[in-house]
Amino acid sequence: MNLVFKYKLSIIGVIFGSIMGYLYYLYIGCETGSCPITSKPLNSTLYGAMLGYFTLNIFKSEKHEN
């Protein structure tokens, strides 16, 4: 359970990004099927998860012990 609290922002970012990536595929998508990211729901969901992870990790503060 301590691991969940430690990576709370990362987990939230992955979940939120996955949802947004799938919604992007669902409502915008790619009509021709030639778009590498939005042509399949798995691709856009994984891409959204990655972006959500990186975006929320910007706000993560790490404590350095000296």
C-alpha positions in Angstrom: 0.0 0.0 0.0 2.9 2.3 0.6 3.9 1.8 -3.0 0.6 3.2 -4.2 1.0 6.3 -2.1 4.6 6.7 -3.3 3.6 6.7 -7.0 0.2 8.3 -6.6 0.7 11.0 -9.3 2.1 8.5 -11.8 -0.8 6.2 -11.4 -3.3 9.0 -11.7 -1.5 10.3 -14.8 -1.6 6.9 -16.5 -5.3 6.4 -15.8 -6.3 9.9 -16.8 -4.1 9.8 -19.9 -5.5 6.4 -20.9 -9.0 7.6 -20.7 -8.2 10.8 -22.6 -6.3 8.8 -25.3 -9.3 6.5 -25.8 -11.7 9.4 -25.9 -9.5 11.1 -28.5 -9.7 7.9 -30.6 -13.4 7.6 -30.2 -14.4 11.2 -31.0 -11.6 12.5 -33.3 -9.8 9.4 -34.5 -8.6 8.9 -38.0 -11.0 8.4 -40.8 -8.6 7.0 -43.4 -6.8 4.5 -41.1 -3.4 5.7 -42.1 -2.7 7.7 -38.9 -0.1 5.8 -36.8 -1.4 6.9 -33.4 -5.1 7.3 -33.8 -5.9 4.5 -36.2 -6.3 1.9 -33.5 -7.7 2.4 -29.9 -4.8 0.5 -28.3 -2.3 2.9 -29.9 -4.1 6.1 -28.8 -4.8 4.7 -25.3 -1.1 3.8 -24.7 0.1 7.1 -26.2 -2.3 8.9 -23.9 -1.1 6.9 -20.9 2.5 7.8 -21.7 1.7 11.5 -22.0 -0.3 11.5 -18.8 2.5 9.8 -16.9 5.1 12.3 -18.2 2.9 15.3 -17.6 2.0 14.6 -14.0 5.6 13.5 -13.2 6.6 17.1 -13.9 4.9 18.1 -10.7 6.5 15.4 -8.6 9.0 16.7 -6.0 11.7 14.4 -4.9 13.5 14.7 -1.6 17.2 14.5 -1.7 19.1 13.4 1.3 22.6 14.8 1.8 
